Amino acid sequence: MTADADHTASDGAEAHRLVLPSSLSIRQAGATRELILAALQESGVVLLDVPDDAEADLSFIQIVEAARRQVVSHGGSVALAHPASGSVLTTLERGGFLHEMTAEDQLFWFHRKEAA
């Protein structure tokens, strides 16, 4: 788990790039949540870098969705460094998140404005 500030948000604020661990399951949910919250407190603009080989479950999706909602109320932003793929995409599918996604959800999870 590493972090660096090498990405600039659209409003010019320096983003905190948070490289997440490969294991993003319920066993690491508390630690993952704390990492994201600490990054948000540090800069308010966080870029989540999910490894290609990440093993994610529903707890990770819930943590990310909660972070997205929290930053809205605090004027920050959170984004994925890369579109959802691998186990993150599979978990979104199994969890029913892909049905009736909003344009905002499409942009966040897949970096596109419309459903494919």
C-alpha positions in Angstrom: 0.0 0.0 0.0 1.6 3.2 -1.2 0.6 6.7 -1.8 2.0 9.6 -3.7 0.7 12.8 -5.1 1.4 12.7 -8.8 -2.0 13.3 -10.4 -3.8 16.6 -10.7 -7.6 16.8 -10.5 -9.7 18.7 -13.0 -10.0 21.7 -10.6 -6.2 21.9 -10.3 -6.0 20.3 -6.8 -3.2 17.8 -6.3 -4.7 14.3 -6.0 -3.4 11.8 -3.5 -2.8 8.6 -5.6 -3.5 5.6 -3.3 -2.1 2.3 -4.5 -4.3 -0.3 -2.9 -3.2 -3.8 -1.9 -4.1 -6.8 -4.0 -6.4 -8.2 -1.3 -9.5 -6.1 -1.0 -11.8 -8.4 0.9 -13.8 -8.4 4.1 -10.6 -9.4 6.0 -8.9 -6.2 5.0 -12.0 -4.0 5.0 -11.1 -2.0 8.1 -7.6 -1.3 6.9 -8.8 -0.4 3.4 -11.4 2.0 4.8 -8.7 3.6 7.0 -6.3 4.0 4.1 -9.0 5.7 1.9 -10.2 8.0 4.8 -6.6 9.0 5.6 -6.0 9.9 2.0 -9.2 11.9 1.8 -8.2 13.8 5.0 -4.8 14.5 3.6 -5.8 16.0 0.3 -9.6 15.7 -0.3 -8.8 14.5 -3.8 -8.0 10.8 -4.0 -7.1 8.6 -7.0 -7.6 4.9 -6.2 -5.2 2.7 -8.0 -6.5 -0.9 -7.8 -3.9 -3.5 -8.9 -4.8 -5.6 -11.9 -4.6 -8.8 -9.8 -6.7 -7.4 -7.0 -9.2 -9.8 -5.3 -12.1 -7.7 -4.3 -15.4 -8.6 -2.7 -18.6 -6.7 -1.9 -17.0 -5.0 1.1 -14.6 -3.1 -1.1 -17.4 -1.9 -3.4 -19.3 -0.7 -0.3 -16.3 1.1 1.1 -15.7 2.9 -2.2 -19.4 3.8 -2.5 -19.4 5.2 1.0 -16.2 7.2 0.2 -17.9 8.6 -2.9 -20.9 9.8 -0.9 -18.7 11.2 1.9 -16.6 13.4 -0.5 -19.7 14.9 -2.0 -20.7 16.3 1.4 -17.1 17.6 2.0 -16.3 19.1 -1.4 -13.6 16.5 -2.3 -13.4 13.9 -5.0 -12.5 10.3 -5.4 -11.8 8.5 -8.7 -10.4 5.2 -10.0 -7.0 5.4 -11.7 -8.3 2.7 -14.2 -11.7 1.5 -15.2 -13.1 -1.4 -13.1 -11.9 -4.8 -14.3 -11.1 -8.3 -13.0 -12.7 -9.2 -9.7 -13.9 -5.6 -9.1 -16.0 -5.8 -12.3 -17.1 -9.3 -11.4 -18.2 -8.1 -8.0 -20.1 -5.2 -9.4 -21.9 -7.6 -11.7 -22.7 -10.2 -9.0 -23.8 -7.4 -6.6 -26.3 -6.0 -9.2 -24.5 -2.6 -9.4 -24.5 -2.7 -13.2 -28.2 -2.6 -13.6 -29.6 0.9 -14.1 -26.2 2.7 -13.4 -26.4 6.5 -13.4 -24.2 8.4 -15.8 -22.1 9.4 -12.7 -21.7 5.8 -11.8 -20.7 4.9 -15.4 -18.1 7.7 -15.3 -16.7 6.6 -11.9 -16.5 2.8 -12.4 -15.8 2.7 -16.2 -14.6 6.1 -17.2 -17.4 6.5 -19.7 -20.5 8.6 -19.7 -23.0 6.1 -21.1 -23.8 2.4 -20.7 -22.0 0.2 -23.1 
